[in-house]
């Protein structure tokens, strides 16, 4: 297993740990969220990081890494909601939720491996600011696709955008852990 594989898995483990603990605390209350609401939650997180980057100070305790972890988890929630694609808000057990989480992370990880092959891990030279800007762009794309009733003419769908948000967030977490991006 390569260093990137291990770092990716380690970053995801920290996200999953939080996700499952919150599932035990709150259940799957997020099942009520529609795709546009998930996009808005992602927007809030990405916009906060961007604001912190610009102001270079913060007043609320959560650091940028916490926000990137939250974006991984909201991206997974988005993918799960797309897969369940029903308006019935049913509670999922912790076991079911963990299976869904693992399945969606596996999809994102497979995409990361394919893109790393083709792009040669170019993300390692990117700034944290670029990750945030790209995440914001993906969120705006999701909003537009939702406004278009989920239809695209030649573009990727909502799921691909959630996968990219997950992967950009994991990349940021890896670089933060390496000390290459300030927290």
C-alpha positions, 0 to 999 in steps of 0.5 A: 500500500502506498503512502497516499493510500495509508494517509487517505485511510488514516484521514478517513478513519478520523472522519468516520469515527466522528460520523459514527459517534454522532450517529450514536448521539443523534441517530440518522437525523440527517436523513431529513436533509434534501440534496440542496440542504446538504449542499448548503451545509457544505457551503457553510463549512467551505465558506468558513474556511475561506473566511478564516484564510482571508482574515487569518484569525478565528473566534470559534473553536473548530479549526480548519481540519474540523471543517474539512472532516465535516465536509468529508462527512457531509459528502458521504451523507450526500452520496447516501441520500442520492442512493436511498433516493426516497422521501421517506425519512427512515432511521438507519441503524448504526450498523447500516449507517457504517455499511453505507459510509464504507461503501461511499468512501470506497467509491471516493477512494477508487476515484482518487486512485484512478485520478492519482494515476492519471494526474500524478498526485498533482494535488500534493502541490496545491494550496489549501486555498485552491482546495477550498475554491474547488470545493466551493465550485463543486457546491455551486455545480450541485446547486445548479444541477438541483435547479435543473431538476438533476439533469445535465447535458454533458457534465458529471452528475451530483454524485461526482461532485460529492466525490470530488468534495470528499477527495479534496477535503481528504487531500487537505487533511493529509497536507495538514497532517504533514504540516504543509498546510497551516491549521 
